[in-house]
């Protein structure tokens, strides 16, 4: 059976057992007297706590050890023996605690049944853990369904013959005993072989791990049950709490949903990083849970009378706080599962302990009045959930919760206003439920290849386009060659129409605006923020790629979509734009960096900066590549004696003002002219600066040079100068080194990895005097230029576009479940058989 089908079977079994237990409670409300039902509910709540602890401590440890060993392996034998002993010890301790907690309102028969059920429930954990480790999810699902079926059948029979709460709890013990017997038979072949001293040393490790898990789940389960436990004890098991407990059955429907979702998603949480896997599950729970809670909190009395005896209708005012408590407890259950998978259970236990202490102090004071107790429970559960959310420290988790909670609140307002009109309420509740299901329904994927929507912001054909757009195109055209589809959204400019180039579709984005490059970028960002959903409907992407761009870097695209997003970072300098324009671009950048959990940086320096800013993100460093034309070398051209700048004519980043100042100071000592190749926003300002510096007759303005012609240009220069104030890679430097031309550049992050003393002259950042001296020294020493130039090509030989594109495509595939682990040779199979 596939992992997906097995997980589905386990999820279905969990949902079935939750629904069956819920149905049993409704049946017993009618078959038992209020006093007997109150005692049954209190004891069953204790057993639920026991079952939760049993299902989280020993089974998880055994599952891990089973997965790492085979049948007959001493390691597995040792783990199973540990599990059996630990379960027995926990069973005795838990049974004692259950008897002590229930003694004030239970007779001897009820206490004996509760103690037996406790021990047997914990014994079941051994077989459950082994099946989880073997990934035998279908067998595990079958055992769960069988145990519940036996328990419910016998419980109903016991209630019918008049055995009361003691008989019903005895039926629970028989059901648990059946599962415990199966558990021993399932592990018997591994149980009796002699253990070895080598493996015995692992016992304490297993015990510590199991203890930590048990502590976390015990704290959660106790918090979920504490209101009933204390309420029953304070009221000595009388009828006063029967209405509270009966309505609690309705209020805790979200808990069954959260338990089923946590069971299904936990294995994937263990094997992934970040919150990417968790967010869809959280969103599903919040939407469905909020809709259920809104309905439960506003349910009409006429509808409650259908499922509960008339005497419980008087307690209907408790439903609103109990529904909130149920929602908070369910959310806490899901969050604890996530924190457990991330091995952050210690922090979760601390939050739960604080909530337990507060509830333990407040519940005895509130218990005499069921209404006060219900509201106290709501405060405790919601407070615990809020505390657990703060541990995760991921803005996306909070943002994921905002929409569903607002919709749930709006649904409650509408439903509450219709409480007195049953038919209208039913229609509205059906609409709310249907809308919730539609919102969480998986979107069907059209057949076809991997679809990539690249928010690339800059068309490589645009006048003044930088090296970032070159990378975008070089990578994307190779990805298209592998069989994928790529659409690149770019800022609009005059003459830009949708086109296809080398198989890559370029689509203009934003409205036409006057004023040049910067206003068109703002229009592009506004169009993405407001219209990304339309782009998704049109192109149906499997993955969205967000290129970081000035002035914001990122606009937090992962917050705008449910589609997986990968960030490609070629620019991370919003702080400079903040200083330039006196606008808080850096705050937007900080939010955007935190939004991503998978990032690609074009240099290791940039990757390390991203890891510092967002430790939770998975960051890959993939440098730019070089075209084959770059390796022709100087033999294909012929060396000149001039100094060359190639790139965007800009002051803020490219430092062209510094270059002109340095060259003006060096010009009297040089025979080399300065050639400037490129276009950009500051060309007019720079021409005027050259005139004022008196070097206009020594500077040649070559205009934009692109394609293979730029390698000719680079190879003919004596040296290339890069006066950039900041860079994310330094494509021109890499290309110059590839053709054997030395580079003079400021010693700045990202650029220093390329321009080292063996291939060029690194200059202290921003030091115009040092740049002047470097230009004079190197330009007047042709022999040194030749020596440095000869060392250039080997230093950049590793920069290959084919390798970069293959690695980047692998990262894209890793976030799309359908393509995880798929290579190029398998694409054809996926294209023809995706479903």
C-alpha angles and dihedrals in degrees: 000000000000120000090245094053091044092051089047091053091049091048091049091049091050091050091047094050091048092049091044092052089048090051092048090055091052091050093048091050086067099038100046129060115248092258094048091045091050090053092045092049093050094050094042088053088056090049090049088057090050091049092050092052091045091051096051109039116042098022094054092051092046091047091056094047093045092052090053096049141044134233111293092017112141089227091059093046091052092049093049092049090049090049093051094048093043091050092051092048092046089046094056093044093046093046090053091050092048093050091048092049094048099038095095094062106020135085126224095268093051092048093050092049091048093049093049093047090050095055094044094047090056092048089058089065093077096063092039091057094049092050091049091052091049089047089235091152096155092057090045091051091049093052092050092051092046093050092050093046092053093045096049095045093052093041092055091047091050091051092047094053091049102252090136126203092332092059093047093051088046087058088054088055092051092050091049090046091056091053092045091053090051089048093057092047091049094056098032096104091056096040108072105043113108116265125229129233091237093064097036089073088068093066096090091048090053091047093051092048093048091046093054092050092045091051092053096047093041090054091049095046093046090051090051091051104033097094092056094041095051094038092053092046094049092048091041093233094301128149095264093091097041094096091048092052094044093052090045087069089064095040095055098057089109088059091063089050093050092047092052093048093047091051092051099044100039097085091052092046090056092054099045137061132228124015098289093107094041100049097070090049092048091048091050092051095045094050096045094036093050091049092049092046092050090052095045093047092054103034113143119246090238090062094046090055089061093063103025133049116263094251091067095056090081087069093055092112087071093066097084097056092037090052090052090048091050092050092048092048092048092050090049089052092055094045092050090053089054094047090046091054090049091050091242095121093125092067091045091052090051091054092045091048091054089049091048093051092049092046092045090056096043104039097065089055092047098040099087089064113050092203093055090045091052093052091045089053091050091052092048095048096044091044091052091050091050090050092051090050091056090057093059092057095195118134090207091063091055093044090048089057098048100071099045092045092051091048090048091052091049091048091052092051091053095043093045090054089055097048092110093052108065099187093047090046092052092050092048092045090052090052092049092048093046092049091050092051091049091051093054097037111117111252111242112242118226114234117260142080128319108297120212124190106197116196091205099160094200130067110217088221093058116110108257094019113159136222092275092071089048090058091046092055098041092052096041096049090054091047088053089052088057090060103267128124118236128191117184119201112208137180113268122251134168111293095014111134129166109279144159120238122181088342093306117118116222115199125185115236128197134024123293110267130178122235105068135256103346098051090047089054091052089050089050093052091048090051092051093048094050102029109034090108090058091050089052092050091050100044102023094212125198091206135015121215117205115200111207109235142174134303100018102020093210131014091203097258093177087068091057101054147035091219115102112264130204119193120217109201117203094140131041107157106109089134089067091051089049090056091045099048101021091233126125097252090140091064091056089048092052091052091047095050090051091049094065128077097179120047137171117206124192094223138028091241090057091044091054091050090053092049089053093050096043112022091176094061125095104233125193125191110217113167125210120268136227130238120241089248089067091069098061090096131203093300088078093055128021128246123258130195101239132108114241135206115187121184146054115342097234137132105202097061108007095049095222091157089060092050093052091047092049094046092048089056092045099042097088089059097044137076089193118101122214117246118196115197119187144046133247149142097289100048095112092047091049094049089053091048091052089051093051091048090053096238101106090113090053096049122079118198107210100177125219115343118185142160122027090335091077091064089055088050093049094046093052094055123093089219140350121229123207110185094174119156089209138359137178096210118340106234094179091054091051092048092048091051090048091059092044101257118137119233132221110200143153113267098247133145115282092015095062090065088066105031107059131152092265093062106022147344118287111203127199107269114269094358104137093182092055090046090053092052092047092052092049094045098047100036090053093050109067092171091057090047090055092048094049091042093054090057093051104079096053090050093061100031090110093063102099124159093209091058093044092050093048092050092046092049090051089056091050090051092049092067095048111075094210092057102036109133093004121138132196094269090059097049094089091056092050093048091057100035114029101140 
